[in-house]
């Protein structure tokens, strides 16, 4: 059970650190789509709100997982995470 919690924390933390980049790419992609006429400009506000809410949910999931970690295990997981490249 401890390994599963550690893996979950690792995945959530990885996602949290990269969700900002993902969100930015998605926003840029939508704007480019609007410029090419493939996306509806009227939906930009709703789309941005959805992306913002996804980022908030990922942060909250990591915060919940983080409350279950002891400090030493958390440091070790963060060191492993810093080695991962996307």
TORKE-761649 format. One record per residue (C-alpha): residue number from 1; residue in one letter; x, y, z. Coordinates in nm, 2 decimals, decimal comma. Each point is the difference from the previous one (the first is absolute). Layout:
<rs>
   seq   type       px       py       pz
   NUM      a        X        Y        Z
...
</rs>
This chain:
<rs>
   seq   type       px       py       pz
     1      x     0,00     0,00     0,00
     2      x     0,29     0,24     0,08
     3      x     0,15    -0,06    -0,35
     4      x    -0,34     0,08    -0,16
     5      x    -0,03     0,32     0,19
     6      x     0,36     0,10    -0,09
     7      x    -0,07    -0,07    -0,37
     8      x    -0,32     0,20     0,01
     9      x     0,18     0,29     0,17
    10      x     0,28    -0,02    -0,26
    11      x    -0,25     0,00    -0,29
    12      x    -0,20     0,29     0,14
    13      x     0,30     0,21     0,08
    14      x     0,14    -0,07    -0,35
    15      x    -0,33     0,11    -0,15
    16      x    -0,02     0,31     0,22
    17      x     0,35     0,11    -0,11
    18      x    -0,09    -0,04    -0,36
    19      x    -0,36     0,11    -0,01
    20      x     0,10     0,37    -0,05
    21      x     0,19    -0,09    -0,31
    22      x    -0,28    -0,22    -0,13
    23      x    -0,26     0,28     0,08
    24      x     0,21     0,26    -0,19
    25      x     0,03    -0,23    -0,31
    26      x    -0,37    -0,07     0,00
    27      x    -0,08     0,38     0,03
    28      x     0,24     0,08    -0,29
    29      x    -0,15    -0,28    -0,21
    30      x    -0,35     0,13     0,05
    31      x     0,11     0,36    -0,10
    32      x     0,17    -0,14    -0,31
    33      x    -0,32    -0,19    -0,08
    34      x    -0,20     0,31     0,04
    35      x     0,23     0,19    -0,23
    36      x    -0,03    -0,28    -0,26
    37      x    -0,38    -0,01     0,04
    38      x     0,00    -0,36     0,14
    39      x    -0,10     0,11     0,36
    40      x    -0,29     0,22     0,10
    41      x     0,13     0,32     0,16
    42      x    -0,32     0,03     0,21
    43      x     0,11    -0,31     0,19
    44      x     0,34     0,14     0,11
    45      x    -0,12     0,11     0,34
    46      x    -0,16    -0,33     0,08
    47      x     0,30    -0,19    -0,13
    48      x     0,24     0,20     0,21
    49      x    -0,22    -0,05     0,31
    50      x     0,00    -0,38    -0,06
    51      x     0,38     0,00    -0,02
    52      x     0,03     0,21     0,31
    53      x    -0,23    -0,23     0,19
    54      x     0,21    -0,30    -0,11
    55      x     0,31     0,16     0,14
    56      x    -0,17     0,07     0,33
    57      x    -0,12    -0,36     0,02
    58      x     0,35    -0,14    -0,06
    59      x     0,14     0,23     0,27
    60      x    -0,26    -0,11     0,25
    61      x     0,06    -0,37    -0,07
    62      x     0,37     0,04     0,06
    63      x    -0,07     0,20     0,32
    64      x    -0,22    -0,29     0,12
    65      x     0,26    -0,26    -0,08
    66      x     0,27     0,22     0,15
    67      x    -0,17     0,00     0,34
    68      x     0,05    -0,37     0,03
    69      x     0,38     0,01    -0,06
    70      x     0,27     0,01     0,27
    71      x     0,27     0,26    -0,07
    72      x     0,28    -0,24    -0,08
    73      x    -0,21    -0,20    -0,25
    74      x    -0,12     0,33    -0,16
    75      x     0,36     0,12    -0,05
    76      x     0,10    -0,33    -0,16
    77      x    -0,29     0,01    -0,24
    78      x     0,06     0,36    -0,10
    79      x     0,37    -0,09    -0,07
    80      x    -0,12    -0,28    -0,23
    81      x    -0,25     0,23    -0,17
    82      x     0,27     0,26    -0,07
    83      x     0,18    -0,27    -0,21
    84      x    -0,30    -0,06    -0,22
    85      x     0,00     0,17    -0,34
    86      x    -0,30     0,05    -0,23
</rs>
